[in-house]
Amino acid sequence: MEKKRIFRLIIYRLIAITALLVATVILQYSTVTYIPIIPFYYLIGLAYLLSLGYLLFWAVSKNFKLQAYLQIILDLLLITALVYVAGGLAGSFYFLYIFPIIAASFLLGSRASLLVASLSAIFFGFLVDGLYFELIPYYLPEQKVALSLGQVLSTLITAWAVFLVVAILMNILSLRLKKIQEELDRAKKELEIRERLATAGKLAAQLAHEIRNPLASVSGAVQVLRDELELKEDQKNLMNIILKESERVSQIIEQFLDLASPPGKKTFVTFDVGTVVEETLTMLRAGGELNGGIKVVGNFRDGNFKYYGNPNQFKQVFWNLIRNAIKAMPQGGTLGIDLAEYRGELRILISDTGRGFNDEEKKHLFEPFFSGFENGRGLGMTVVRQILEDYGGRILVRSSPKKGTTVTVVFPQKK
């Protein structure tokens, strides 16, 4: 990105130099002026040579920040020379200082643009003061204009104010453009996720037809064999492994079906959210995932939180979020489940004291097939997000490495 910006700066610079050259030619043949045209041609030629040098440096160098500073400072010196040849305050070329300020804002940020604005004010100030106090001779004697100290100071202050205002305005503009770019990147990423969800939905239908029924038959047959045959202990363990792994595959299929199922086609009823939490915890304990090493706390047992929705969907939300919290605490810890009603919304807070997620992991939490856990399938958070979108809700994740994770799920009231 920086390389492209430097290249664009060089191209825009060439366009500006060419426009100045055309203006100089028009000025030479259409007006009577004290501006020495020939030195202007020399300076413009020098500007073209510098552009060639910038292009060569751009092609071989990888330190684009250094090149940006180098270009801007050299251009400030070149503009100061042009202003001097034009007669200082008697000329009208000191507006050219604005262009390096704009370039610094887009290439180097707000601090750099303020720095360039300050340098522009210093260069222009030294030049004007040197000419006024006759420390520097005018390029042509006839360029000398009798100005009072008040007029000089007034013009200098106005120019400095313009430099500063341009720097501030360009900083505001560049920040807004940066924000817009970030929003576009997020929208692009969101679109990519939705496309992957659509692909996952199509695959889910195929998997359901091709695997679900044969898998149920295999699982049922193994259960019958395990219960009716006299097996050794290691053989029973093998049977249990088959059943357990079959259940895992069945869960994968169910999660794919959840992604593929169209929104708004569920049966909605009024139910107690705390009861759904208890049922989910009971299933996790029965499956051996929620053991005595994890302490469950929260107000879900105390409050009477009713919601109009589909309890099975809520059970999926709790199942995935609580399982993630459990996985984050392999050595044990505290699992917090709290419910709250705020401004007509139902808020569910699920926290753990586990490993937490870094910033990079948080960026990909809701992407299908991305998992922050070993042997994870990367579908749980995607299912949660899909259900929330059906309800028009939202999810917030606050997490830091080794400091645990808090997931806040917000459901708007349906009734």
C-alpha positions as CSV (number, residue, x, y, z in Angstrom):
1,M,0.0,0.0,0.0
2,E,2.8,2.5,0.9
3,K,4.6,1.7,-2.4
4,K,1.4,2.5,-4.4
5,R,0.9,5.7,-2.5
6,I,4.5,6.9,-3.2
7,F,4.1,6.1,-6.9
8,R,0.8,8.0,-7.0
9,L,2.6,11.0,-5.3
10,I,5.2,11.0,-7.9
11,I,2.6,10.9,-10.7
12,Y,0.5,13.7,-9.1
13,R,3.7,15.6,-8.7
14,L,4.5,15.3,-12.4
15,I,1.0,16.5,-13.2
16,A,1.4,19.6,-11.0
17,I,4.9,20.4,-12.4
18,T,3.5,20.1,-16.0
19,A,0.6,22.4,-15.0
20,L,3.1,24.9,-13.6
21,L,5.1,24.7,-16.8
22,V,2.1,25.4,-18.9
23,A,1.2,28.4,-16.6
24,T,4.7,29.7,-16.9
25,V,4.6,29.6,-20.7
26,I,1.2,31.4,-20.8
27,L,2.6,34.0,-18.3
28,Q,5.6,34.5,-20.5
29,Y,3.7,35.3,-23.7
30,S,0.6,37.0,-22.4
31,T,1.7,39.3,-19.6
32,V,4.3,41.8,-18.7
33,T,5.8,40.7,-15.4
34,Y,8.8,41.0,-13.2
35,I,9.0,37.2,-12.8
36,P,12.2,35.9,-14.5
37,I,10.9,33.2,-16.8
38,I,14.2,31.5,-17.7
39,P,15.1,30.6,-14.0
40,F,11.6,29.3,-13.7
41,Y,12.3,26.9,-16.6
42,Y,15.5,25.8,-14.9
43,L,13.7,25.1,-11.6
44,I,10.9,23.2,-13.4
45,G,13.5,21.2,-15.2
46,L,15.1,20.4,-11.9
47,A,11.7,19.3,-10.6
48,Y,11.4,16.9,-13.5
49,L,14.9,15.5,-12.8
50,L,14.0,15.0,-9.2
51,S,10.9,13.1,-10.3
52,L,13.1,10.8,-12.3
53,G,15.3,10.3,-9.3
54,Y,12.3,9.6,-7.1
55,L,11.1,7.0,-9.5
56,L,14.5,5.3,-9.5
57,F,14.7,5.4,-5.7
58,W,11.1,4.0,-5.6
59,A,12.1,1.1,-7.8
60,V,15.1,0.0,-5.8
61,S,14.3,1.1,-2.2
62,K,12.0,-0.6,0.3
63,N,12.1,2.2,2.9
64,F,9.1,4.1,1.5
65,K,8.7,6.3,4.6
66,L,12.2,7.6,4.2
67,Q,11.5,8.4,0.5
68,A,8.2,10.2,1.4
69,Y,10.1,12.4,3.9
70,L,12.9,13.0,1.4
71,Q,10.5,14.0,-1.4
72,I,8.5,16.3,0.7
73,I,11.6,18.1,2.2
74,L,13.2,18.5,-1.2
75,D,10.0,19.8,-2.6
76,L,9.8,22.4,0.2
77,L,13.2,23.6,-0.8
78,L,12.3,23.7,-4.5
79,I,9.1,25.6,-3.7
80,T,11.0,28.1,-1.6
81,A,13.4,28.6,-4.5
82,L,10.4,29.2,-6.8
83,V,8.9,31.7,-4.4
84,Y,12.3,33.5,-4.1
85,V,12.6,33.8,-7.9
86,A,9.0,35.0,-8.1
87,G,9.9,37.8,-5.7
88,G,8.7,36.5,-2.3
89,L,5.6,38.4,-1.1
90,A,5.6,40.3,-4.5
91,G,4.9,37.0,-6.2
92,S,2.0,34.6,-5.8
93,F,3.6,31.2,-5.8
94,Y,3.7,30.6,-2.0
95,F,0.4,28.7,-2.4
96,L,2.5,25.8,-3.6
97,Y,3.5,25.0,0.0
98,I,0.0,23.6,0.4
99,F,0.8,20.5,-1.8
100,P,3.6,19.0,0.4
101,I,1.3,19.5,3.4
102,I,-1.5,17.5,1.6
103,A,1.0,14.8,0.5
104,A,2.3,14.5,4.1
105,S,-1.2,14.0,5.5
106,F,-2.0,11.2,3.1
107,L,1.4,9.5,3.2
108,L,2.7,10.0,6.7
109,G,-0.2,10.9,9.0
110,S,-1.4,13.8,11.1
111,R,1.9,14.5,12.9
112,A,3.9,14.6,9.7
113,S,1.5,17.0,8.1
114,L,1.7,19.4,11.0
115,L,5.5,19.1,10.9
116,V,5.5,19.9,7.2
117,A,3.1,22.8,7.8
118,S,5.6,24.1,10.4
119,L,8.5,23.7,8.0
120,S,6.6,25.5,5.3
121,A,6.0,28.4,7.7
122,I,9.6,28.4,8.7
123,F,11.0,28.4,5.2
124,F,8.6,31.0,3.9
125,G,9.1,33.1,7.1
126,F,12.9,33.1,6.7
127,L,12.6,34.0,3.1
128,V,10.2,36.8,3.6
129,D,12.1,38.2,6.6
130,G,15.4,37.9,4.8
131,L,14.1,39.9,1.8
132,Y,12.4,42.5,4.0
133,F,15.4,43.1,6.2
134,E,17.7,43.0,3.1
135,L,19.6,40.0,4.5
136,I,18.8,38.3,1.1
137,P,18.9,40.3,-2.1
138,Y,15.9,40.2,-4.4
139,Y,16.5,38.0,-7.5
140,L,15.7,41.0,-9.7
141,P,16.1,44.6,-8.3
142,E,12.7,45.6,-9.9
143,Q,11.0,42.9,-7.7
144,K,11.6,45.0,-4.6
145,V,8.3,46.4,-3.2
146,A,8.0,48.9,-0.4
147,L,6.0,47.1,2.3
148,S,5.4,48.1,5.9
149,L,6.3,45.8,8.7
150,G,2.6,45.4,9.4
151,Q,1.9,44.3,5.9
152,V,4.7,41.8,6.0
153,L,3.5,40.4,9.4
154,S,-0.1,40.3,8.2
155,T,0.8,38.3,5.1
156,L,3.0,36.0,7.0
157,I,0.5,35.3,9.7
158,T,-2.2,34.7,7.0
159,A,0.0,32.3,5.2
160,W,1.0,30.4,8.3
161,A,-2.7,30.2,9.3
162,V,-3.6,28.8,5.9
163,F,-0.8,26.2,6.2
164,L,-2.1,25.1,9.6
165,V,-5.7,25.0,8.6
166,V,-4.9,23.0,5.5
167,A,-2.9,20.5,7.7
168,I,-5.8,20.2,10.1
169,L,-8.5,19.8,7.4
170,M,-6.4,17.2,5.6
171,N,-5.9,15.3,8.8
172,I,-9.6,15.2,9.4
173,L,-10.2,14.1,5.8
174,S,-7.5,11.4,5.9
175,L,-8.9,10.1,9.2
176,R,-12.4,9.9,7.7
177,L,-11.0,8.2,4.6
178,K,-9.2,5.7,6.8
179,K,-12.3,5.0,8.7
180,I,-14.3,4.5,5.5
181,Q,-11.6,2.1,4.3
182,E,-11.8,0.1,7.5
183,E,-15.6,-0.1,7.2
184,L,-15.2,-1.2,3.6
185,D,-12.7,-3.9,4.6
186,R,-15.1,-5.1,7.3
187,A,-18.0,-5.2,4.8
188,K,-15.8,-7.1,2.4
189,K,-14.9,-9.6,5.1
190,E,-18.5,-9.9,6.1
191,L,-19.5,-10.6,2.5
192,E,-16.8,-13.3,2.3
193,I,-18.1,-14.9,5.6
194,R,-21.6,-14.9,4.2
195,E,-20.5,-16.5,1.0
196,R,-18.7,-19.2,3.0
197,L,-21.9,-19.6,5.1
198,A,-23.9,-20.1,1.9
199,T,-21.4,-22.7,0.7
200,A,-21.6,-24.4,4.1
201,G,-25.4,-24.5,3.9
202,K,-25.3,-26.2,0.5
203,L,-22.8,-28.7,1.8
204,A,-25.0,-29.3,4.9
205,A,-27.9,-30.5,2.8
206,Q,-25.8,-32.9,0.9
207,L,-24.2,-34.2,4.1
208,A,-27.5,-34.7,5.7
209,H,-28.8,-36.9,2.9
210,E,-25.6,-38.8,2.3
211,I,-24.5,-39.5,5.9
212,R,-27.2,-39.0,8.4
213,N,-29.3,-42.1,7.8
214,P,-26.4,-44.5,7.3
215,L,-24.7,-43.1,10.4
216,A,-27.9,-43.7,12.5
217,S,-28.0,-47.3,11.3
218,V,-24.4,-47.9,12.2
219,S,-24.8,-46.3,15.6
220,G,-27.9,-48.3,16.3
221,A,-26.3,-51.6,15.2
222,V,-23.3,-51.0,17.4
223,Q,-25.5,-50.3,20.4
224,V,-27.4,-53.5,19.9
225,L,-24.2,-55.5,19.6
226,R,-22.7,-53.9,22.7
227,D,-25.8,-54.7,24.7
228,E,-26.4,-58.3,23.5
229,L,-23.0,-59.7,23.1
230,E,-20.6,-60.8,25.8
231,L,-17.7,-58.6,25.2
232,K,-14.3,-58.2,26.9
233,E,-13.6,-54.8,28.5
234,D,-11.3,-53.6,25.7
235,Q,-14.0,-54.6,23.2
236,K,-16.6,-52.6,25.1
237,N,-14.3,-49.7,25.1
238,L,-13.9,-50.0,21.3
239,M,-17.7,-50.1,20.9
240,N,-18.0,-47.0,23.1
241,I,-15.4,-45.2,21.0
242,I,-17.4,-46.0,17.9
243,L,-20.6,-44.6,19.5
244,K,-18.9,-41.5,20.8
245,E,-17.3,-40.7,17.4
246,S,-20.6,-41.4,15.7
247,E,-22.2,-38.8,18.0
248,R,-19.5,-36.3,17.1
249,V,-20.2,-36.8,13.4
250,S,-23.9,-36.4,14.1
251,Q,-23.3,-33.1,15.9
252,I,-21.3,-31.9,12.9
253,I,-24.2,-32.7,10.6
254,E,-26.7,-31.0,13.0
255,Q,-24.5,-27.8,13.0
256,F,-24.4,-27.8,9.2
257,L,-28.2,-28.1,9.1
258,D,-28.5,-25.2,11.5
259,L,-26.4,-23.1,9.1
260,A,-28.5,-24.2,6.2
261,S,-32.0,-23.9,7.7
262,P,-33.8,-20.7,6.5
263,P,-34.6,-18.1,9.2
264,G,-38.1,-17.5,10.5
265,K,-39.4,-21.0,10.2
266,K,-39.1,-22.0,13.8
267,T,-41.9,-22.4,16.4
268,F,-41.8,-19.6,18.8
269,V,-43.2,-19.8,22.4
270,T,-42.7,-18.0,25.7
271,F,-40.2,-20.0,27.8
272,D,-37.9,-19.6,30.8
273,V,-34.3,-18.9,29.7
274,G,-32.8,-20.1,33.0
275,T,-34.5,-23.5,32.5
276,V,-32.8,-23.8,29.1
277,V,-29.5,-23.0,30.7
278,E,-30.0,-25.7,33.3
279,E,-31.0,-28.3,30.7
280,T,-27.8,-27.4,28.7
281,L,-25.6,-27.8,31.8
282,T,-27.3,-31.2,32.5
283,M,-26.5,-32.5,29.0
284,L,-22.9,-31.3,29.3
285,R,-22.5,-33.0,32.7
286,A,-24.0,-36.2,31.4
287,G,-21.5,-36.1,28.5
288,G,-18.6,-35.7,30.9
289,E,-17.6,-32.3,29.5
290,L,-18.6,-30.3,32.6
291,N,-16.7,-31.9,35.5
292,G,-16.0,-30.9,39.1
293,G,-13.0,-28.9,38.2
294,I,-15.2,-26.1,36.8
295,K,-17.3,-24.0,39.2
296,V,-20.6,-22.6,37.7
297,V,-21.8,-19.3,39.0
298,G,-24.3,-16.7,37.9
299,N,-27.9,-15.5,38.4
300,F,-29.5,-17.8,35.8
301,R,-31.0,-19.9,38.6
302,D,-32.3,-16.9,40.5
303,G,-34.1,-14.7,38.0
304,N,-37.3,-15.3,36.2
305,F,-36.3,-14.3,32.7
306,K,-38.9,-15.1,30.0
307,Y,-38.4,-14.8,26.3
308,Y,-40.6,-15.3,23.3
309,G,-38.6,-17.4,20.8
310,N,-37.4,-20.9,20.0
311,P,-36.0,-22.7,23.0
312,N,-34.1,-25.2,20.8
313,Q,-32.2,-22.3,19.2
314,F,-31.3,-20.9,22.6
315,K,-30.1,-24.3,23.7
316,Q,-27.8,-24.3,20.7
317,V,-26.5,-20.9,21.7
318,F,-25.8,-22.0,25.2
319,W,-24.4,-25.3,24.1
320,N,-21.8,-23.7,21.8
321,L,-20.8,-20.8,24.1
322,I,-20.6,-22.9,27.3
323,R,-18.6,-25.7,25.5
324,N,-16.1,-23.0,24.3
325,A,-15.8,-21.7,27.8
326,I,-15.2,-25.2,29.1
327,K,-12.5,-25.9,26.4
328,A,-10.8,-22.7,27.4
329,M,-10.3,-24.0,31.0
330,P,-8.8,-27.5,30.7
331,Q,-7.3,-27.2,34.1
332,G,-10.5,-26.0,35.7
333,G,-11.8,-22.5,36.5
334,T,-15.0,-20.5,36.9
335,L,-17.8,-20.4,34.4
336,G,-20.1,-17.5,34.8
337,I,-23.7,-17.4,33.3
338,D,-25.7,-14.2,34.0
339,L,-29.0,-13.0,32.5
340,A,-30.2,-9.4,32.4
341,E,-33.0,-7.4,30.9
342,Y,-32.0,-3.9,29.7
343,R,-34.2,-1.5,27.7
344,G,-36.4,-4.3,26.4
345,E,-33.5,-6.5,25.5
346,L,-32.4,-9.9,26.9
347,R,-28.7,-9.9,27.6
348,I,-26.8,-13.2,28.2
349,L,-23.3,-13.0,29.6
350,I,-21.1,-16.1,29.6
351,S,-17.6,-15.7,31.0
352,D,-14.7,-18.0,31.8
353,T,-11.3,-17.7,33.4
354,G,-9.5,-19.6,30.7
355,R,-6.8,-18.9,28.1
356,G,-8.5,-16.1,26.3
357,F,-8.1,-15.0,22.7
358,N,-5.5,-12.7,21.1
359,D,-6.5,-9.9,18.6
360,E,-5.9,-12.0,15.6
361,E,-8.0,-14.9,16.9
362,K,-10.9,-12.5,17.7
363,K,-10.9,-11.3,14.1
364,H,-11.7,-14.8,12.8
365,L,-14.0,-16.0,15.6
366,F,-17.1,-16.1,13.5
367,E,-15.6,-17.5,10.4
368,P,-16.7,-21.1,9.5
369,F,-14.0,-23.7,10.0
370,F,-11.8,-21.5,12.2
371,S,-11.3,-22.7,15.7
372,G,-9.1,-21.4,18.5
373,F,-9.0,-24.8,20.1
374,E,-7.2,-28.0,19.3
375,N,-9.5,-30.5,17.4
376,G,-12.1,-27.8,17.1
377,R,-14.4,-27.7,14.0
378,G,-14.9,-24.0,13.8
379,L,-18.7,-24.1,13.5
380,G,-20.0,-23.3,17.0
381,M,-19.6,-19.5,16.9
382,T,-20.8,-19.5,13.3
383,V,-24.0,-21.2,14.4
384,V,-24.5,-18.7,17.3
385,R,-24.0,-15.8,14.9
386,Q,-26.5,-17.3,12.4
387,I,-29.1,-17.7,15.2
388,L,-28.6,-14.1,16.4
389,E,-29.0,-12.7,12.9
390,D,-32.3,-14.6,12.7
391,Y,-33.4,-12.7,15.8
392,G,-31.8,-9.4,14.8
393,G,-29.5,-9.6,17.8
394,R,-25.8,-9.1,18.3
395,I,-22.8,-10.6,20.0
396,L,-19.9,-8.9,21.7
397,V,-16.6,-10.7,22.7
398,R,-14.2,-9.2,25.2
399,S,-11.1,-11.3,25.7
400,S,-7.4,-11.1,26.4
401,P,-4.7,-13.8,26.5
402,K,-4.6,-15.5,29.9
403,K,-7.3,-13.2,31.3
404,G,-10.4,-15.2,30.2
405,T,-13.3,-14.3,27.9
406,T,-16.7,-12.7,28.3
407,V,-19.3,-13.2,25.6
408,T,-22.3,-10.9,25.7
409,V,-25.3,-12.0,23.6
410,V,-28.1,-9.6,23.1
411,F,-31.6,-10.6,21.9
412,P,-34.2,-8.0,21.2
413,Q,-37.6,-8.6,22.7
414,K,-40.0,-10.3,20.3
415,K,-43.1,-9.7,22.3
